[in-house]
Structures are given as C-alpha cells and as structure tokens.
Amino acid sequence: MSVPQLTNSTKQMTLVMLSFLATIFLLESGGLVVWAQRLEIGSLRSFAEPITQKAHDHVSVLGIAYWRNTLLTSLANIGWSDSPVVDSPTKTSPTTTSAVTRCPPPAVQAVTTATPLAPKTPKSLTPSDVPVLTPLPSLLPHITANTPRQIGLVGDSMMAVGLSSTLLREAAKRPDLHIIKAFRSGTGLARPDAFNWLAEYPAMLGTHQPDVVIVAIGANDAQGFVENGKVLAYGTEKWIQVYHQRVTDFMNMISANGQYVLWVGMPPMKQSFFNTKMALINRITYSVVSQYPQATWWNPVRYIGDDNGQFREFGALADGKVSRLRSADGIHFSDEGASLLTSELINWLTPTPVAISGKTPPQ
C-alpha cells in the first residue's frame, strides 16, 4: 500500500505563492500606485511611480476595479470597512483605461461664522514650546435639546487605528452623541499631491456638519516634499514654513463654520529617531492650533506616556489590569491604550445641562 504524500513540493509552493501575488496585484494595482505616489521624494519614488502606474493602466482594461469596488461597498454596508466613505461603484467600459490620478486643487471654501487666521511665520521652535498638561476646555458649544452632538473624527491612521474604534464603541452607547467618520489611513498634510485633504474632507463629510472635530494626524508627515518644483528636505526652515502653512489651511477649513476643534498631538514613539521627528510635528501643530480661540491642542502624553513623558508599551487601565497600550509597531494606539484617552473624551463630549465647571452653558 502506497503512503500518501503529506508534503508539498517546492514547485507547488512556488506556484501557490505566484498565484497569490498575481491575485493581489490584480486586485490592488491601484493601491500600488497610491503607495508609490506617497513615497518620500527620492530615487525609489522616481523608479516606482511610473512602473506602478503603467502596470495599473494595463490591469484596468480588465474591468476588475468595478467588481472590487462592488465587494468593498457590500462589506462597508455591513460594517466591515474602516473607511469613512465608500462610493457606490460605477461600471466602466472594460476597454477604458482608468489611471490613478492625484486630487485636483480644492475650490475656495466660503467661511460663514469664522474668519480664517493668517499663517504666522513659525518662530524658532523648541521642545519647551509644547505644554505637557493641556486640560480639556470646560465648556463646549451648547446644542439644541434632544439633539445629539455631531462629532467629526478626522485624521490618518492615528485616528483610524485604536482611537476611532474606542470612540465609536463608546459613543454607540450614548444616544446624545453621533460620530461622523472622516479619516483615512496612510494620508497626511505634508503631501497634498498624494492625498489632498482640502479637497477630500468636504466629500468625506457629505451632508453632515460636525459641532466638534477631533483630529489626530501627522504620523506620515515627517518626510520631504516638492513645493513649486523644489524639493524641500524634512525639518529645514523652508519645510517648516510650508508645513506650518498647510496645517493652517487645514485648520481654517475644519473650523470654518464655528466647529470646536480638538487636535490630539502625536504620542511618544518607540523608536527614538521617529519620536524626534514627531516632536517637531507636535511643535508645528501646537504653534498653529493654539492661535485659534475655538480650538485646543491636546497632549496625550499624560495618559499614554511614562512618568518621564516617554514611550510606554504596557500600563494599567482604569480597572487596574495591565495591558499593552501601543500597537506592536510602536506608533499606533492599541484599543486598550486608546481607551485611556476615550474615557476622558466621552465625558467631555457628553452634552449635559451643567458643564464640568458647574456653570450653566451659554444659551
């Protein structure tokens, strides 16, 4: 009696791996283009961008994108997507080449109740410029009785991973809070050529209008970019000035109709070199946000950092249980770590007849 073969040959394994890679490539050729466009300015991006775009052009004629978008829409409808907006797919002719294009420049937004601040040239920024203790404001704008507070969650993966999950979960228990999702992983303010927040944010909101906007963004912004045809290296004086302007433009947009903005600063990072980069991002965003009377720059370090304000991987939760506070990448919040921030935020956001200070909110 022959013994059945219980192992696979190298050839079989190779075919399986090649088939898997080919499937991923067919389904995610557009994602590869986006990945190449978001690479930091340099030789790798110059090499990868034209190759991925050309490959995507050839794949697009197969019409796979339509069926992929149909599947994503179906998954989003049953809650399996962390993307705030998944448009219904429009079937296109399989003979039409669909290239991945960058966002066009945004139209000028009308300001109804707030005057945008003119950007100030940032002074010499030092770590001491950023306060460690940044209490939440005691009062939020009063809302109509029996109307839930509209809360916009905005940002990159620092919002999408951990923080949004816990906020959505807790807000679902509160009929007086309604969450509007407007975040997108892998984005930032440094590279509008790859993802233009000034153009995309209004589309993310749709017909919704938040009363309060909570922002967590900047983890992808410590990179060089091109401005007026010139490459600006990260951290140089000109880079700081341009990034300062982009943060200001973003703040003007998200607060244009009187929304209160809570900007969550970057937490301490595990890798020291990356932590130093995020410290500069914090100094710039703080210098911008602190100019707005209807905004607070909120430092999460007292909740998520150690006693010295540095990275803390494990810590005690409200129930005393010790849990991992950060993801394994040393960058994002874990759900447990995010819950330390969420408990404070939910208490702050909850509409009550009497505010935290004990004073009646202005009518």
Secondary structure, DSSP 8 states (H G I E B T S, - for coil): ------S--HHHHHHHHHHHHHHHHHHSHHHHHHHHHTS-TTHHHHHHHHHHHHHHHHHHTTTHHHHHHHHHHHHHHTT----S---------TTS---------------SS-------------GGGS-S-----S------TT--EEEEEEESHHHHTTHHHHHHHHHTT-TTEEEEEEE-TT--SS-TTT--HHHHHHHHHTT---SEEEEE--TT--S-EEETTEEE-TTSHHHHHHHHHHHHHHHHHHTTTS-EEEEE-----SSHHHHHHHHHHHHHHHHHHTT-TTEEEE-THHHHS-TTSS--SEEE-TTS-EEE-B-TTSSSB-HHHHHHHHHHHHHHHS--SS-TTSS----
